[in-house]
Amino acid sequence: MNRWLSGHVFWPLTEGLRQRDTMRRLGELQESQRWSADALRELQNKKLRTIVKLAVEHCPFYAKRFRRLTINPRDPDLNVADLQQFPLLSRSDIRDHLDEMTWHSCPRGGPQPFNTGGSSGEPLKFYIDRYRQAADWAARWRARGWWGVQPGDPEILLWGAPVELAVYDRLRQHRDALLNQWMFNAFDMTDETMEAYTRYIQTKRPVCLYGYSSSLALLSRHAIKQGLSPGGLGSDRLRAVFVTGEVLVDRDRDVIEQAFGAPVVIEYGCRDGGLLACGCKAGRLHIPQENVVIELLDPHGRPVQSGHVGEVVVTNLEARAMPLIRYRTGDLARADATLTDPSAPRCSCGRSSATLIEVRGRLTDQIVCKDGNKLRRMHALSLIYVLREANGLQQFRITQRALDQLDVEIVSDKRFTPVVQQSVERGLRRRMGSDVTIRIHRCERIAPTGSGKHAYVVSHVKP
């Protein structure tokens, strides 16, 4: 598809049909990125007052919760600094009060149901509205513009297409073609499919790639092993490889850059919390402060000092159908002084938004399974997707001890019935093979691994 038509006609058209004003917001974000830190903070204060007001008026959960505050949530001078007087919001709060904290008549299509990817081992059902979707996409495209990537530029995604389908939905295929996008299945990484992916990338010569860091690294290692020269997966028009969904480790960054001959850029976000930070050419992760407020807290709920690691707590300023005010993501990150001090020196790239130094999330293993007489590697999310859809699951961990053995630890309630358990087992076998032994262990709690991490998928099988 012609890049101009794709970016200037079909992208705005598809966003409009979805009732998302993404293009207008993108223009606003491109202007506000030149604002001062004080101006960005004042915009946050204004949006915070709006989202708190909507939460009180339309969500019984927040109306009740905020009555216990020592400050007035309707105070016309409410600001970001006052957030520390608001209670933290947990996954359990959402799980137990989902209906009460949802504005069911939110304009532009109302709340849209979603599930987390389960990367914390605690799958969660929640709602997103068109306002937040538009805000996230606008922030994403603004950040891509820093690398010379524009809507309509050819893009290849290495993403979680359903493993049961040989191709994903035909309607989406046609839509993606109009938008110059092509999707590869990160759940199916055999030597044959990776060879096909390699040829397709070389043929299409995308301007950018987007996907899970571990899957892109796996593809890069395959290409190098097959004798591809450095940069052989890239081209003269490849601007960047955007990675998301998990922590980017140095060895993966190095091999991706070697194979593609292009910089690797981190996009940090979570499906429930929103898009939270994007990388710039100076190596910092810029927070879209127009859309979110991020705090980094210690285990006692206190702000950590600059340069220290803390839990990421997000207040989404654009989430209307289901407001998220001081939501604990479970992720760990480290920030510089810009996060809390508007007068602190800004990033050398010239943008004044606050920045994270690094994100310390959870590493995702690759799962290994049999495919006839061969081995097939796939992203661990292919198993996580089975469990996140199951009713009654509060927490889980999958351990692959051998090619034909899966142990699944679960913390569940009464909704996790024998019928639900059988459905989970069937789903896991569809992905792993019919001869796999699946043992489900009910637990009161799931302890961290020996490293202290709350891993959600662990594989002891190396192909």
Secondary structure, 3 states (H helix, E strand, C coil): CCHHHHHHHHHHHHHHHCCCCHHHHHHHHHHHCCCCHHHHHHHHHHHHHHHHHHHHHHCHHHHHHHCCCCCCCCCCCCCHHHHHHCCCECHHHHHHHCCCCCCCCCCCCCCEEEECCCCCCCCCEEEECHHHHHHHHHHHHHHHHCCCCCCCCCEEEEECCCCCCCCCCHHHHHHHHHCCEEEEECCCECHHHHHHHHHHHHHHCCCEEEEEHHHHHHHHHHHHHCCCCCCCCCCCCCCEEEEECCCCCHHHHHHHHHHHCCCEEEEEEECCCEEEEEECCCCCEECCCCCEEEEEECCCCCECCCCCEEEEEEEECCCCCCCCCCEEEEEEEEECHHHCCCCCCCCCCCCCCCEEEEEECCCCCEEEEEECCEEEEEECHHHHHHHHCCCCEEEEEEEEEECCEEEEEEEECCCCCHHHHHHHHHHHHHHHCCCCEEEEEECCCCCCCCCCCCCCEEECCCC
